[in-house]
Amino acid sequence: AQRVTQPEKLLSVFKGAPVELKCNYSYSGSPELFWYVQYSRQRLQLLLRHISRESIKGFTADLNKGETSFHLKKPFAQEEDSAMYYCALTTSGTYKYIFGTGTRLKVLA
Amino acid sequence: GAGVSQTPSNKVTEKGKYVELRCDPISGHTALYWYRQSLGQGPEFLIYFQGTGAADDSGLPNDRFFAVRPEGSVSTLKIQRTERGDSAVYLCASSLTSSGSTTDTQYFGPGTRLTVL
């Protein structure tokens, strides 16, 4: 069965420090992977998807099929990055999205 | 424009009662998803609609849960004989098309917090 693991419930970093939010998945085929973000008192929203190979708000994520990982990175954290981050997976031809348990990022001044 | 809306925002009910949760997707979005998010967990897939039909209802936990989307727009999630374990935030999301396209970004509603006493 497909599974998404986010090992850290909470990650605290200082402003300006690099950030890496970990995401590992289990799926034998070709997954589509996403990062979603939920800021305080806001809705869950898409941050980025691996097929777009984009950088959003300074965040990037690379799909590593060998390590089955899709870690989210940002070189210099900002206070406004403080939020809940969810990694999610779906597979081609299906509509079912599997979410991880989320990591709360706190960026300290 | 208006985003996905969900009503009510909060629902408190007693064990054994019936509840209906409503989702109004973004106009023109053909795909609609329901998720359940328990405390400390990520969203858990319940059901997916493409148009009026449920294309995938494999996430519904048991036959007490049912969802409809009769006209391909508004959807209602129905829970019979509620149990305390059904307490969670129920999220709805819509997207323009089904998966496999760059246009299929899911837009989430604010959720309905269901509390079963």
Chai-1 contact restraints between the chains, C-beta under 6 A:
chainA,res_idxA,chainB,res_idxB,connection_type,confidence,min_distance_angstrom,max_distance_angstrom,comment,restraint_id
A,R43,B,F108,contact,1.0,0.0,6.0,A-B,restraint_1
A,R43,B,P110,contact,1.0,0.0,6.0,A-B,restraint_2
A,L44,B,F108,contact,1.0,0.0,6.0,A-B,restraint_3
A,L46,B,T105,contact,1.0,0.0,6.0,A-B,restraint_4
A,Y86,B,G42,contact,1.0,0.0,6.0,A-B,restraint_5
A,T90,B,S99,contact,1.0,0.0,6.0,A-B,restraint_6
A,Y95,B,Y48,contact,1.0,0.0,6.0,A-B,restraint_7
A,Y95,B,A55,contact,1.0,0.0,6.0,A-B,restraint_8
A,Y95,B,D56,contact,1.0,0.0,6.0,A-B,restraint_9
A,Y95,B,S99,contact,1.0,0.0,6.0,A-B,restraint_10
A,K96,B,F45,contact,1.0,0.0,6.0,A-B,restraint_11
A,K96,B,D56,contact,1.0,0.0,6.0,A-B,restraint_12
A,Y97,B,F45,contact,1.0,0.0,6.0,A-B,restraint_13
A,F99,B,G42,contact,1.0,0.0,6.0,A-B,restraint_14
A,F99,B,P43,contact,1.0,0.0,6.0,A-B,restraint_15
A,G100,B,G42,contact,1.0,0.0,6.0,A-B,restraint_16
A,T101,B,Q41,contact,1.0,0.0,6.0,A-B,restraint_17
A,T101,B,G42,contact,1.0,0.0,6.0,A-B,restraint_18
A,G102,B,G42,contact,1.0,0.0,6.0,A-B,restraint_19
